[in-house]
Amino acid sequence: MNPNHAIDWLHPLQLSTTHLITVKATIGQIKLRVTMNQTMKNKNEIQIASKFWNFISEQKWNEAKQLLSKDFEAYWPQSKEKIVGADNFIAVNSNYPGTHKIEFYNQNSGYDSLDQATIVTTEVYIESKMPDEKEMKLFAISTFKIMDEKIVSLREYWADTYPAPEWRKQWVEIC
């Protein structure tokens, strides 16, 4: 094995009915990440992400802001934007020129022992209508870092929906 090549592996170990450890190793540098199931970490932190989406969907800006930490930062890698501070994040969202409907699809969570934070990843479906009547349908995949029952950071990826290409229809099912 070439020592210059990094190899990442994940190996779950069942320690008991409520413990799960995940080890991630890289050749040349060893990193340890511990993931615990929900019974081991404050369940309130795990519910914060879904509360956040409900408040955004209902345009309850003050309630959404209360879930954000003082040093909150959001990252939108696709547009290379970083939003620093809860006030700026709420201002960006509350000034969105269209209307939207958000449907919560999925949520996964774990605990990062190195950062001592709950990490929650959500998938939501959004239908948006702009003032010019243009409609958008998209998915948002969001990763929340939550500490002390506050969202510290949020990384979001936005993906437009589109019809399946004709060339691959023989191998896929449309759902």
C-alpha positions as CSV (number, residue, x, y, z in Angstrom):
1,M,0.0,0.0,0.0
2,N,1.3,3.4,-1.0
3,P,1.7,5.6,2.1
4,N,1.0,8.7,0.0
5,H,-2.6,7.5,-0.7
6,A,-5.2,8.4,1.9
7,I,-7.6,5.7,2.7
8,D,-10.8,6.5,4.7
9,W,-12.8,3.8,6.2
10,L,-15.9,3.7,8.4
11,H,-16.4,0.8,10.7
12,P,-19.4,0.7,13.1
13,L,-19.0,-1.1,16.3
14,Q,-22.0,-2.1,18.4
15,L,-21.0,-1.5,22.0
16,S,-24.4,-2.0,23.4
17,T,-28.0,-1.3,22.4
18,T,-27.5,2.4,22.8
19,H,-23.9,2.9,21.8
20,L,-22.4,3.2,18.3
21,I,-18.9,4.2,17.5
22,T,-17.6,5.2,14.1
23,V,-13.9,5.4,13.5
24,K,-12.5,7.3,10.5
25,A,-8.8,6.8,9.8
26,T,-6.6,8.4,7.1
27,I,-3.1,6.9,6.4
28,G,-0.5,9.4,7.7
29,Q,-2.9,11.0,10.1
30,I,-5.4,9.3,12.4
31,K,-8.6,11.0,13.2
32,L,-11.2,9.7,15.6
33,R,-14.8,10.5,15.3
34,V,-17.3,9.1,17.8
35,T,-21.0,8.9,16.8
36,M,-23.5,8.2,19.5
37,N,-27.1,7.4,19.0
38,Q,-29.9,9.7,20.1
39,T,-30.3,8.1,23.5
40,M,-26.9,9.4,24.5
41,K,-27.2,13.0,23.6
42,N,-29.8,15.6,24.4
43,K,-32.8,14.9,22.2
44,N,-33.7,18.6,22.2
45,E,-30.6,19.3,20.0
46,I,-31.7,16.7,17.5
47,Q,-35.1,18.4,17.2
48,I,-33.8,21.9,16.7
49,A,-33.2,21.4,12.9
50,S,-36.8,20.4,12.3
51,K,-38.0,23.3,14.4
52,F,-35.8,25.6,12.4
53,W,-37.3,24.4,9.1
54,N,-40.9,24.8,10.5
55,F,-40.1,28.4,11.6
56,I,-38.6,29.2,8.2
57,S,-41.5,27.7,6.4
58,E,-44.0,29.6,8.5
59,Q,-41.9,32.8,8.2
60,K,-41.6,33.0,12.0
61,W,-38.3,34.9,11.8
62,N,-38.0,35.8,15.5
63,E,-38.5,32.2,16.5
64,A,-36.0,30.9,13.9
65,K,-33.4,33.5,15.1
66,Q,-33.7,32.3,18.7
67,L,-32.4,28.9,17.5
68,L,-29.2,30.5,16.2
69,S,-26.1,31.0,18.3
70,K,-24.4,34.4,18.7
71,D,-21.5,33.4,16.5
72,F,-23.7,31.7,13.9
73,E,-22.4,31.2,10.3
74,A,-24.1,29.8,7.2
75,Y,-22.3,28.6,4.1
76,W,-23.8,28.3,0.6
77,P,-21.0,26.6,-1.3
78,Q,-22.7,26.7,-4.7
79,S,-22.9,30.5,-4.7
80,K,-19.7,30.9,-2.6
81,E,-21.6,32.9,0.1
82,K,-20.9,33.0,3.8
83,I,-23.5,34.6,6.0
84,V,-22.1,35.8,9.3
85,G,-24.4,36.3,12.2
86,A,-28.0,35.5,13.0
87,D,-29.3,38.9,12.1
88,N,-27.8,38.7,8.5
89,F,-29.1,35.2,8.0
90,I,-32.7,36.1,9.1
91,A,-32.5,39.3,6.9
92,V,-31.5,37.3,3.8
93,N,-34.4,34.8,4.4
94,S,-37.0,37.4,5.4
95,N,-36.2,39.5,2.4
96,Y,-36.6,36.7,-0.1
97,P,-38.7,38.2,-2.9
98,G,-40.9,35.1,-3.5
99,T,-43.1,32.8,-1.6
100,H,-42.2,29.2,-0.7
101,K,-43.6,26.0,0.7
102,I,-41.2,23.7,2.5
103,E,-41.8,20.0,3.0
104,F,-39.5,18.2,5.5
105,Y,-38.4,14.8,4.1
106,N,-35.6,13.3,6.1
107,Q,-33.2,13.9,9.0
108,N,-30.1,12.1,10.2
109,S,-28.0,12.9,13.3
110,G,-24.9,12.0,15.2
111,Y,-22.6,13.4,17.9
112,D,-19.1,14.6,17.1
113,S,-17.0,14.1,20.2
114,L,-14.1,16.1,18.9
115,D,-16.2,19.3,18.4
116,Q,-18.6,18.2,21.2
117,A,-21.5,19.1,18.9
118,T,-24.6,17.4,17.5
119,I,-24.5,17.2,13.7
120,V,-27.9,17.0,12.0
121,T,-28.4,16.6,8.3
122,T,-31.8,17.4,6.8
123,E,-33.4,17.0,3.4
124,V,-36.3,19.3,2.5
125,Y,-38.3,19.9,-0.7
126,I,-39.1,23.5,-1.6
127,E,-41.6,24.9,-4.0
128,S,-41.0,28.6,-4.6
129,K,-42.8,31.2,-6.6
130,M,-41.1,34.5,-7.6
131,P,-42.9,37.8,-8.1
132,D,-42.5,37.3,-11.9
133,E,-44.5,34.1,-11.5
134,K,-41.4,31.9,-12.2
135,E,-41.7,28.7,-10.2
136,M,-38.8,26.7,-8.8
137,K,-38.8,23.2,-7.3
138,L,-35.7,22.1,-5.5
139,F,-34.2,20.1,-2.7
140,A,-32.0,21.5,0.1
141,I,-29.5,19.3,1.9
142,S,-28.5,21.1,5.1
143,T,-25.9,20.2,7.7
144,F,-26.5,21.8,11.1
145,K,-23.8,21.9,13.8
146,I,-25.6,22.3,17.1
147,M,-24.1,23.1,20.5
148,D,-25.8,23.9,23.8
149,E,-29.2,23.8,22.0
150,K,-28.2,26.5,19.5
151,I,-27.3,26.2,15.8
152,V,-23.7,27.2,15.5
153,S,-23.3,26.6,11.7
154,L,-25.3,25.6,8.7
155,R,-24.0,24.4,5.3
156,E,-26.6,24.2,2.6
157,Y,-26.7,22.7,-0.9
158,W,-29.5,23.6,-3.2
159,A,-30.4,21.2,-6.1
160,D,-33.0,22.0,-8.7
161,T,-35.4,19.2,-9.8
162,Y,-35.3,18.1,-13.5
163,P,-36.7,15.3,-15.6
164,A,-34.5,12.1,-15.9
165,P,-32.5,12.1,-19.1
166,E,-33.8,9.9,-21.9
167,W,-30.6,8.0,-22.3
168,R,-30.7,6.3,-18.8
169,K,-34.5,5.5,-18.6
170,Q,-33.9,1.8,-19.4
171,W,-31.9,1.4,-16.1
172,V,-33.9,3.6,-13.7
173,E,-37.3,3.8,-12.1
174,I,-39.0,7.2,-11.9
175,C,-40.3,7.8,-8.4
